[in-house]
Amino acid sequence: MTKDLTFDVHFDNELAHEYYGDGEELTKKLREIYHDRNLKFPDVFDSTLTTPPVHFLSYPISVEAPDDVKIEELQKVEVPPGLHVDIIDFQME
């Protein structure tokens, strides 16, 4: 079984946004960061119109994770400077 997680991706500034990119480029980077966690990232996501944007990977375009994944462990994964990822599990147990 799997569960759907919400990932909200924030950039420190526009320079960080330019560096990490959008779309496939950002998705590739997220897959690299969480490579050993058995997560399935979507290729598309919702974004704000702000500069820099905030990207939302949430229902119906959410990150798929194994049922036994611990959110606390995912939140401890070190992300590169300039990038911040908020991870939320909205599913009730």
QUIZIFEN-V377055 format. One record per residue. RES is the residue in three letters. BURIAL is b if it has 9 or more other ideal C-beta (glycine too) atoms within 8 Angstrom, else e. Layout:
{{RES;BURIAL} {RES;BURIAL}}
//
This chain:
{{MET;e} {THR;e} {LYS;b} {ASP;b} {LEU;b} {THR;b} {PHE;b} {ASP;b} {VAL;b} {HIS;b} {PHE;b} {ASP;b} {ASN;e} {GLU;e} {LEU;e} {ALA;b} {HIS;b} {GLU;e} {TYR;e} {TYR;b} {GLY;b} {ASP;e} {GLY;e} {GLU;e} {GLU;b} {LEU;b} {THR;b} {LYS;e} {LYS;b} {LEU;b} {ARG;b} {GLU;e} {ILE;b} {TYR;b} {HIS;e} {ASP;e} {ARG;b} {ASN;e} {LEU;b} {LYS;e} {PHE;b} {PRO;b} {ASP;e} {VAL;e} {PHE;b} {ASP;e} {SER;b} {THR;e} {LEU;e} {THR;e} {THR;e} {PRO;b} {PRO;b} {VAL;b} {HIS;b} {PHE;b} {LEU;b} {SER;b} {TYR;e} {PRO;e} {ILE;b} {SER;b} {VAL;b} {GLU;b} {ALA;b} {PRO;e} {ASP;e} {ASP;e} {VAL;b} {LYS;e} {ILE;b} {GLU;e} {GLU;b} {LEU;b} {GLN;e} {LYS;e} {VAL;b} {GLU;e} {VAL;e} {PRO;e} {PRO;e} {GLY;b} {LEU;b} {HIS;e} {VAL;b} {ASP;e} {ILE;b} {ILE;b} {ASP;e} {PHE;e} {GLN;e} {MET;e} {GLU;e}}
//
